Amino acid sequence: MASGNVYYPEYLQLGKVLNAQELESVKLGRPAHDEMLFIVVHQAYELWFKLILHEVGSVMDLFADGHVDDNGGELNIAVHRMQRVRTILDVLVHQMDIMETMTPLDFLDFRDMLRPASGFQSMQFKVLEAKLGLRMEERFGKQYYTSQLKPADKAAIDALEQGTTLLELVNAWLERMPFLNDAYWPAGEGTYFNKLEELYTASLAEGEEGNAALWKEVFVTGRAGGHLSPAACRSALFIMLFRDEPLFQQPYRFLESLLDIDAGMAAWRGRHLNMVHRMIGLRVGTGGSTGKAYLRGAMDSHYIFSEIADLGSFLFPRRQLPELPDQLKKAVRFGG
């Protein structure tokens, strides 16, 4: 029960929040009007990053115990929270509209006072990328990715490299999918996948012949440098092809939510890139990065769930799908 003593400003700790804007330009005796805008927008970003980490962390906890109730509430919760993350990412993109009311000359009034501080030092964003599944060796500009951090923060990021990522948890979840077990396949699961391969190969257009070899690489031998195992890829493809079956609707929505997050982060990076180019042109960032060039490289290469998106290469029309075994059809339709 509420104590009856909760007071709105104290509950939100507005004394701390609304007094957390200390302008460097004021400290130096050269007040720059738009520095307040700059600080508030970036503080808001960090608050949104905190909420994203809260949501992603809760989803990782759901998957970490080696069991997700696909036919109950857990997967519904995971989908809902990941969709919330995507909505927050949309807000981050639109927040650039406010930032861009500041002109390049307005920014120059205080930009040099910020060195070497930079968004490149945002610990929360680095933690988010690491938790989702972006490893250090896959980063663009990895040679200076943590170079601008204080030693304790650098050590924290390095430690995350040893932890389990959401991408790894998703791989394990897909590998546990029961619907490719031999119990459901009188003729063996391999026979069904061979049939899918035949149908897929027959659907290839001129110039796509190389995709036939890609099928075996993805679903049989495994892709070099890939994060999803062949078994996980087979399950993901199965979910995509049979998304209309009741039991696969939520797994499909969860996979789509991962792609939505990749798209949302790419959209934010793209908008940030355009804003930076508009503000500083081709100059070096305050944190020492190459500015526009670094942001372009990160936007193009920092997709985390691209292997799931790649599986869209292997889809074909529903009408061509072979019939599922009777016992499997019963299982995926809640026993109906």
Buried (B, 14 or more C-beta within 10 A) or exposed (E): EEEEEEEEEEEEEEEEEEEEEEBBBBEEEEEBEBBBBBBBBBEBBEEBBEEBBEBBBEBBEBBEEEEBEBEEEBBBBBBBBBBBBBEBBBEBBEBBEEBEEBEEEBBEBBBEBBEEEBBBBBBBBBBBBBBBBBBEEBBBBEEEBBEBBEEEBBEBBEEBEEEBBBBBBBBBBBBBBEBBEEEBBEEEBEEBBEEBBEBBEEBBEEEEEEBEEBBEBBBEEBBEEBBBBBBBBBBBBBBBBBBEBEBBBBBBBBBBBBBBBBBBBBBBBBBBBBBBBEBBEEEEBBBBBBBBBBBBBBBEEBBBBEBBBBBEBBEBEEEEEEEBBEEBBEBBEEEE
